[in-house]
Amino acid sequence: MVRGSSSKASARHLARLARAYAEGGRSAAGAVNVGGLARLPGGAGPADGGRLAIARKEVASRAIATSSAGAQAQAQAAVKLEQAVAVVPEITTDLFGAVSAGCTDAEAGVFKNIDGHRHEDGRYAAFQAEVGAFVGAERLFTDPVRTFAYGTDASFYRLNPKMVVKVHSEEEVKRILPIAHKHGVPVTFRAAGTSLSGQALSDSVLLKLSHTGRHFRNYTIHGDGSSITVEPGLILGEVNRLLAGHAKRHKLPVQYKMGPDPSSIDSCMIGGVVANNSSGMCCGVSQNTYHTLKDLRVVFVDGTVLDTADPHSRESFLRSHRALCDGVSALARCVQADRELTNLIRRKFAIKCTTGYSLNALVDFPADEPIEVIKHLLIGSEGTLGFVSQATYNTVPEWPNKASAFIVFPDVRAACQAASILRDETAVDAVELFDRASLRECEADEDMARLVPDILGADPMAAALLIECRGRDAGSLEANIDEVNRALLRHGLPFGAKAAAPQPLSAYPFSHDAGVCKTFWDVRKGLIPIVGAAREPGTSMLIEDVACPVDKLADMMIDLVDMFQRYNYHDASCFGHALEGNLHLVFSQGFRTKEEVQRFSDVMEEMCHIVATKHSGSLKGEHGTGRNVAPFVEMEWGTKAYELMWELKALFDPGHVLNPSVILNRDPDAHKKFLKPSPLASELVDRCIECGFCESNCPSRDITLTPRQRIASYKEIMRLRGLPARSAEQEARLAAFEGAYAYDGNATCAADGMCQEKCPVKINTGEMIKALRTQEMADAPRANRLAGWVADNFSLLNAAMPRVLNAVDLAHRVVGPKPLEVVSRWLNAATGHFVPVWNPYMPRGAAPVVAPPPPAVSAEGRGVPRKVVYLPSCVTRMMGPSGSDSETASVHEKLMSLFAKAGYEVVLPAELSSQCCGMMFNSRGLKDAAAAKGAALEAALLSASEGGKLPIVCDTSPCLSQIKAGISDPALRFSLYEPVEFIRHFLVDKLEFTKVRESVAIHVPCSSKKMGIEDAFAKLAGLCADEVVPSGIPCCGMAGDRGMRYTELTGASLQHLNLPPGCADGYSTSRTCEMSLSNHSGINFRGLVYLIDEATRPKAPAPTAAPAQA
């Protein structure tokens, strides 16, 4: 509804508004068109479709509110326009597959600053020439593949940038922005690309600060951790881990964390957190960026830098940008003098609101302090006012004492009333709301059904609250829990999932058990991916994000559920942050036909009406305005506040260079243009929701493509291949994609599956790449014959490789490192990356495997047989320690020593020299050879383990993972162990440990992480050293021998290795990973068994009692 004016004035305004819309948006109201439809220079003029519907709803709503006969007449007139406004015109598809309602074509070579109309007219060439003078060509991309891949984000929109620039520093941004301003080239900043509203997209120039190595990743923790200065390329969850490490290292009494805690916390970057004013499940309004920001550095469009923490910078800015500062102060005075507008702003920001600009900055700070106002206006501005290069946050305590309860109610109203009570009467920390559709997913979870049994068969409108309380200590936690329980009981609320079978509140107790709490919160976090995974192939997953005053939450939720039912969104669910009246609406939507786009248009119009007009809510609570609701900002805020936002934009960015079309957009149909398709490509990846969570785990993210980008690019290849008749431009585009994908998509993919660990819908992009490699190998008979020969004669390779490695090590000692590196790099290039590149940490040959004699004391004499099958992997049978390592024994010798200390008899599989798990074949797509070796090894292990009765230890984690994935006999499935697992379960109680190191680094291989033994790895190392430092590297990029053949892959991943001073050696459980880690850290990494063998001795037998004296 229109706000910020009296009801009579509003009625008069609405009358003009309805007429203006009916006439196509024209008015004679002076410089600004009625309804805020003034044409920007080069911008879109008024359009009718969506605005007419909005006008109709605004008029109708105001008529109901005022009972004005004139307003009712206006409403009736507006309703007559409904048929004209509801129809989506024919849809069009652009070169990049994006779907739009209506025609988006524009005259070639004519530039207009509108999405789809930013054509080259010479400005981009001029921009590229100037920027290219100081940004290397390797960081400036104009090719169709990288621009497409890097332009993909988590939203359901697609705009393809003409240029992507990987920026490395604030200094570069300072130089780029004035060039962009001079040539009128719009730029958009991109951090992690996890934003959901289309704010990180551009069809102009994308300035990418993510995946640029170690750039934009500096930080400073101040004092006890109660404040921290961070750069925009740091991941939010990573910052929390840095704060936790600081508290642990300095033994501080209080651990701190960042206030914002969105569900993307382990993927989103600080740049986006600031730009979107992100919040989350537990942060609410009080701990979002706006309220926890202390200072920032910002680069303005003219290249000027303001550091709000530096008094000299503030004073200089006040002098150099007097017009901007005076303009901001003037707007602040104007707003503060307008009681109605001030009250509106305060009311809007009492709940979560990221629609439009942070107008609360104009009322929260004195008008004569423009720097403070500017600082807070930048928060949530989505890169449209300036570039934030650094932010200092006041952090919040992370109390260690927590408890959670999952309380079920027979209907939504009771649940929402409970949330309102908890907000008003308690200090509860988090309250999450589940609707009936969400509870249906809980019913399918065995642990949830066990913990909260009455959710089974819940009433049709049942709902639940997931509540968390925290405390500085156990006493304060219990006091907070008691406060919550008393508040809920005091108001006589009904409890239980069925009205006919009420339950006492005691049926839903608070649990202090970490496992139970994790079950509750994992279900909450899993609601979004459940919809994403179950959606119809070819559709996209949409996540809308709305909020309203908590006392209206029940009514709004009921209206939204009804809306989804009427529009046949059967998979839709509503859940969210109940304390803030914030709901997430998750549903699947296709954009393949006019009818699907029509349904999307209709539901968006009605949703906006329900939220903004009917319930006075926020169309975006925490996800940012973006393009998604930019056409509806005026509906939510009213014309006065809306035009105020345009004035702010003009003050900061008069040329509309900074992320135009975002937050403020004159095109009423912008939300239904450039919709991203979801073409089918492979069953392995069709469920991808392109959220980008996977990217931070990918070793190739800084050099080629991430998993999200690999999938998006492959989908584009399949879309182009599937076109019935390709134009010449489409043919050229397909050829470019296929050519580039061979290296960017395929060759540099480690295929380790670490992307799956962070993927909400559990997609392993590596499996898709392996499938592509298998398809390639199907057309390569010579490669298959060679692989078959190697597999059949593997013992020859096993015998020859140690000799070759010893010869290379000898050559290294004789001629030095440089000649070997030069020759190996030449051979690598000449053979198409077949020959590995040598490095100084290449191993010597391994010693032969010799089974030790049986222990002196019979295992049977102890009552428990101590017998183990040991499979030294082909890697450890061939590769010993590095020539530079003081250790000379091979991995298998160290593990044999541990077995002997614990009194274990060791059994080796038959024909050991011929055994291989098949990984070296499988990773190359040579499936037949891999299957043959896997089957032979399985038979040998079955025999050696007496049908799976004996435990089997494989000393290399990736090999064990391959074995587990390939075995067919269930008898072996629970008999297989990697070293950490076996030592933890079978040897720890039989060995005496002594700490032999002050500090050690550990790197847990990808396969071990996927098997869930990361904590056990650290605990074992902690028995041997005072300090254990994780590598912090999700995947080293070695991927068997791929990292030796594509050294840029390990180089890109391990540039992020940051070990503390004094750390002299490191440990892992994969020999090839250890080689690469050594090469990039300068210290020798070796198997963890080396450290454990050095730190242990056999446990002394318990003393026997002396015989009794007669």
Secondary structure, DSSP 8 states (H G I E B T S, - for coil): ---SS-HHHHHHHHHHHHHHHHTTS---SSSS-TTS----TTS----SHHHHHHHHHHHHHHHHHH--HHHHHHHHHHHHTHHHHH----EEE-TT--EEES-----TT-B-SSTT-B--SSHHHHHHHHHTTTS-GGGEE-SHHHHHHHT--SSSB----SEEEE---HHHHHHHHHHHHHHT--EEEESS---SSSTT--SSEEEE-SSSTTTT--EEEETTTTEEEE-TTSBHHHHHHHHHHHHHHTT-SS-EE-S-B-TTTTT-BHHHHHHHT--BTTTTTTTSHHHHEEEEEEE-TTS-EEETT-HHHHHHHHHHTHHHHHHHHHHHHHHHT-HHHHHHHHHHTTS---SS--TTHHHHS-TT-HHHHHHHHSTT-TTSS-EEEEEEEE-EE--SEEEEEEEEESSHHHHHHHHHHHHHH---SEEEEE-HHHHHHHHT-HHHHHHSGGGTT--TT-EEEEEEEEESSHHHHHHHHHHHHHHHHHTT---SS-TTS---GGGS--B--HHHHHHHHHHHHTHHHHHHHHS-TT-EEEEEEEE--GGGHHHHHHHHHHHHHHTT-TT-EEEEEGGGTEEEEEEEE--SSHHHHHHHHHHHHHHHIIIIIIS--BSBSSS--TTTSGGGHHHHH-HHHHHHHHHHHHHH-TT--BSTTSS--S-TTGGGSSB-------TTTTT-----TTGGG-TTTTTS--HHHHHHHHHHHHHHHT-SS--HHHHHHHHHHHHHHIIIIIIT-----HHHHH-TT---HHHHHHHHHHHHHHT-HHHHHHHHHHHHTHHHHHHHHHHHHHHHHHHHHHH-HHHHHHHHHHHHHHTTS-S----TT-EEE----------SS-GGGGSS--EEEEE--HHHHHEEEETT-S--S-HHHHHHHHHHHTT-EEE--TTGGG---SHHHHTTT-HHHHHHHHHHHHHHHHHHTTTTTS-EEES-HHHHHHHHHH---HHHHTTEE-HHHHIIIIIGGGEEE---EEEEEE---HHHHHTT-HHHHHHHHHTTEEEEEE---S--S-TTTHHHHSHHHHHHHHTT----TT--EEEES-HHHHHHHHHHHSSEEEEHHHHHHHHEEE------------
